[in-house]
């Protein structure tokens, strides 16, 4: 089933900079699509457009969710439930002077879960689902008392609380060490497998995209310059820019030289 269809999406910032130029993409239930490109290529702006975080008057094109236009009103109704996001450096989005449990409870309360005992039960179950076994301690902790990887997994747990149909992941592993990156990637794959969640991942890391994705799109200067299956993009890139991204990954260089 098609979850999201973006057609000819364009957006310019106030200074006239064209952050998105006629970007089109489709994502099915259970698919993982990675959008790859350097900083400033428009990747995060694309996610913000889907979430309704850009001024609608400056956004051209269409966003269709489950067959119906995704208006700003509809985005507000389903954001956090049917469509969720994991931000880069998730710790920056937590209030440093509030315990994790209080912030988790506030999120649940905002989506209609009012009972405190039910909030604690849900929070513990979700934290344990992302392999944070000491859930009581984590809920009592402030964000700065947890490691970067733990905070990132708390963010994943919160994003997955209502079993969203679409998960947007904005550079979710870029600030983490290699071991924690691997755990987060495994967690995303588990979430896809368990809940059939579609994942739209934006990253500058072609190595990560090649490992996790069904499809890969390459963005440059606000344009989708190349799009295809993982094998098409990795084995038969048509754009020089895509080739440069691939050769920037050491493993790809070594494999190509060995052939």
N, C-alpha and C positions, 0 to 999 in steps of 0.2 A: 504494500500500500504506500502511495506517495504521501509523505508527511509535509514537505515544503517545496514550493516552486518559486524561485526568484527569477524575474524576467526583466532584463534591461534596466537594472537598478543603477541610478546615477545620483551623486551627491557632491555638492561643492561647499566648502567652508566660506566664511564671510570674506576672506581675503581673495576669493576667486579660485583657490586651489581645488582642482578636481580630484577629490578623494576616491570616488567611484565613477567608472565610466562604462555604462551598459553591461553590467555584470549579470550573468544568468547562470543558474545552477538548480539542480533538482536533487532531492535526497529522499530515499525510501526508508521505511521502517527497518531498523536493524543495520543500516549501512553506516560505515564510518568514512567520511570524506574529509580530507585534509586540504586546507588552503595554505600554500607555501609562498613566502616572499620575504624580502628584506624589510626592515623597519620603514614605515611610511608608505608601504605599497597599497594600503587600504584594507588590510585583513581585519583589523579590529573595528574599523568603521563599518564594514559589512555586518559584523555581529551586532553592533549598536543599532544599525538600521532594522535588523530583524526584531530586536527587543523593543523598538519604539523609543530609543534614546536620542534620536536625531530629530530636529525640527521638520515636521511633515511637509511644510511649505517648500522646503529646499530639497526634498527627496522625490525623484522621478522614478517611474517604473512601477512594477507590481510585486507584491509578496502574497502568495496564496498558501494558506495553511489548511491541510485536510480538505482541499477543494473549495475553500471560501476565502475571500480577501481578508488579509490580516490587518484590520484597521487598528488605529491607536487605542480605541476603546476596547476592542477585543484583546489586544496585547496586554492591557492592564488586567483583564480578567484572568488570563491564563499564564501570565508571567510568574515564574516561581513554582507553578504546578505542572502545567503541560510542557512549558518551555523553561528550562533552567540554564544557568551559566556558572562556569567555574572561571574565575579571573586569574591572571598571572599574579604571583606574589599575593595569594589570598589573605595573608596576614594583615595587609594594609587595609583590608575592607572590614576587619573586625575592630570593634571599639576596645582600645587597650585597657580601659578602666572598668570594663564589665566582664564578668566571668563568662566562659563559653556557654554554660548552662542557661544563663539569663538570656544571652543573645539567641541561642537556639529556641528557647521558649518564646521570645518575642516574634521570631519568624513563624513559628507554629501558630501563635495567637493571631497573627496577621492573616493567616489562611484558614481561620475558623476552628482551630483546635484550642479550646479555652481551658479545659481541665488540666490542672497542674500535674496530677499523677500521670495522666495520659501523655502529657508533654515529655515527662521524664522517661516514661516507658519507650516512647517512640525514639527519643534521642539516644538512649542506650542501645536499642536494637540497631539503629542506623550506624552508630559509631563502631559497634562490633562487626557490622557487615563490611566495613572497610578495614578490618583487622586492627582496630584500636580496642584491645581487650580490657584495658583498665578504664572503662567508660566513666565510672563514678569520679575518679580523680580528674579526668579530663574535663568533665562538666564543672568541677569546682575550680578549675584552673583559669588564670587569665591568659590571653593569647601569647604574651611574651614569655610565659612559663613553659611553652611547648616548642618543640623543634619545628623548623620550616616544613619538613615532611609531614609531621603530625597535623599542623595547622592546615596544610593542603588537603589532607585526608578528611579533616573535619569539614572543610568546604565542600568536598565531594559528597560526604554524607548528607549535608544540608541540602545540596542541590538535588540529590536523588530521593529525598524524603517522600515526595508524592509520586514517585515512579514516573518522571516526565517522559513524554514521547520523543522529545528532542532535547539533547544536551549540547550546549555551546561551550566549547573549551578554548579559552584565550591564552595561549602559551602556558598551559598548566604545569609544565615541568622545567621551564627555562631557568629558574633560579635555584634549582635543587641539584644536589650532587648525584653522581651516576647511579648509586645504589637506590636512592629514593626515587629517582626518575623511573627506574625499572619497576618499582612497586606501584607507582601511580599508573604507568601504562598497563600493567597487568590488571589493575583495578578497573580501568576504563573498559578493557576487554571483557572482564567479568560482568560488568554492568550491562554491556551490550548483549552478552550471552544470556544473562538471567532475565532481563526485563525487555529485551528486543528494542532497546532504546536506540534511536538514530543519534549519531554524534557528528557534529560539525566542529572540527579542530582547526584552529589557525596557529601556525608555527613558522619560524624561520629555519627549522631543523629538518632538512630533507631526509636525513637518516631516520628520524622518528616517523615521519610521514610514510616512508617506504615500508616500515615495519607494521604499522597499525592500520593502514588505510585500505579501503576497497577502491576508492577513486582519489585522484590528486588533481587539484587545480593550482596553477602557478600565476601569481599576481605580480604586476609591476606597474608602478605609476597609476594605480587605480584601475587597471585593466586586467581581465582574465586572459592572459596571452596564450595559455595552453591548458587543456583539460582532457583527462582520459583515465582509463583504468590504471591501477598501480603499475602493472607490467608495461603498459604502453609508455607511461611517463619515464619509468626507470630504465627500460631497455631500448626505447626508441624515441627519445625526446626530439622535438622538431625545432625548438628555439635555442639559440646560443645561451640565453640567460638561464634556461633550465639546465643546460649542460654545465654551466659554471656552478650552479647550486649543487649539482651532483658531484662534481669534482672537488668541491669544498669539503666533502665528507671523506675522511681518510680511508674507510673501508671500501668505498667505491673506487677510489684511486688504485688501491692495492689489487682489487679484483680485476679491474680493466687491464692493469699492467701484466697480470698473470695470464690473461687470455692470449 
